Amino acid sequence: MLESHGIIAWIVIGGIAGAIAKFLMPGRDPGGCIITILLGVAGAVVAGYVGQQIGWYKDSQGAGFIAAIVGALVLLLAYRLIAGRRR
């Protein structure tokens, strides 16, 4: 599946993607900066998985940078909608 440096790359790219997603979608986040970065990492993982399933990436490839940003934006939006309802 993934090699150890592949996972580290997903974390780094996901962290950067989360920061860019926060920049593109300004406003108050219920969880703050750390949650935004974690959502970026999750967005990169989800984008990589979806890309592998539809044939954009091979099994050993992660998401591209743009796909990671899009994944982070989608998860950040979903998080804001869910966390906003709890308040």
N, C-alpha and C positions, 0 to 999 in steps of 0.2 A: 504494500500500500504506500504509505509515505515514509520517507527517510526522516531521520531526526532533524536535519537541516531544513527539510521542507516544512516541517511544523514551525520551526523558528522563523522561517521566511513568511509563513502565513501570519504569525503573530506580529511581526514587524510591519508587514504591508497592511494588515488589518488595523494596527494602531494608527498608522498614518492615514488610512482610509477613514477611520473613525474621527480623527481630527479634522479632515477635510469635510466630512459629512456634517460635523458640528459647525464648521465655517459656512457651509452652503445652506444650513437650516438653523439660523440663529434663534435664540430664545432661551427661556429657562428650561432646563432639563431637570426632571425630578431626582435623578441620581447623580448629577454633576459630571465632571470631566472623566473620572475613572470609568463610570458606567458607559459613557459615550465611546471610550476607547475599547472597552470589552465588547460593546455592540459592533464596533468596527471589525474586531477580530472574528466575531461570530458571523458578520456579514461576508467577510472574505471566505470563511469556511463554507458557508451556505452557497455562495456564488460559485466556489470551486466544485462543490458537490453537484449542484445543478448543471454546471457546465460539463462535468464529466458524464452525467446521465444523458445529456442531449447530444454529446459527441463533440463539443467544442474543445475540450481538454482531454488529454490522456490520463490514465490512472495516476501517474506520478506527478502530474502538473496541478498547480494550484490555480486560483482565479487570477485573471489579469487585473491590473491595477484599477482600470475603469470599472470592471465588474465588481471588484471589492468595494469601491466607493458606492456604486448603486446598491449593492447588498446592505452596506452600512446605512445608507439613507432610508431604505425600506424598513430595516429593523428599528432605526431611530424613530421613524414616524409611528410605527406600530407600538413601540414602547411609550411614546408620548401619549398616544391615544388610550392605552391601557392604564398607565400610571395616572393620567389626568382624570380618569373616571373615579379613581379611588379617593380622590381628595374631596 
